[in-house]
Amino acid sequence: MKMRCPHCNSWAFTRSSIEITDTSRESFWICKNFECGHTFSAVTTINRTLSPSAVPNPRVIIPMSSHMRRGVLSQQLTSMPTSDYTPTQIQPSTADLFDSDPRPG
């Protein structure tokens, strides 16, 4: 993500960020212009759903975008057949690329 410094209009970069809630995050920014040196924080908040999640969290309430045709979505959910698919969580690989010596011995 890019953001400009509100004072000198130079690009700023994110130093770090913290999660505030399930739908918002505070990030800390530093202006790349060393003569300016402004540091600031910004809050990013999820404000609407553009496409519904296939695994919604019932604790999270995010308004649906007005472009979504709710009647059509509701009709599809009630009339479409289901398949026998169960998603699985893919675990990230923890193998080190340099565990073995690739050179022939």
GIVEN-V251529 format. One record per residue. RES is the residue in one small letter. SS is DSSP state (H for helix, E for strand, C for the rest). Layout:
RES:SS, RES:SS
This chain:
m:C, k:C, m:E, r:E, c:C, p:C, h:C, c:C, n:C, s:C, w:E, a:E, f:E, t:E, r:E, s:E, s:E, i:E, e:E, i:E, t:E, d:C, t:C, s:E, r:E, e:E, s:E, f:E, w:E, i:E, c:E, k:C, n:C, f:C, e:C, c:C, g:C, h:C, t:E, f:E, s:E, a:E, v:E, t:E, t:E, i:C, n:C, r:C, t:E, l:C, s:C, p:C, s:C, a:C, v:C, p:C, n:C, p:C, r:C, v:C, i:C, i:C, p:C, m:E, s:C, s:C, h:C, m:C, r:C, r:H, g:H, v:H, l:H, s:H, q:H, q:H, l:H, t:H, s:H, m:C, p:C, t:C, s:C, d:C, y:C, t:C, p:C, t:C, q:C, i:C, q:C, p:C, s:C, t:C, a:C, d:C, l:C, f:C, d:C, s:C, d:C, p:C, r:C, p:C, g:C
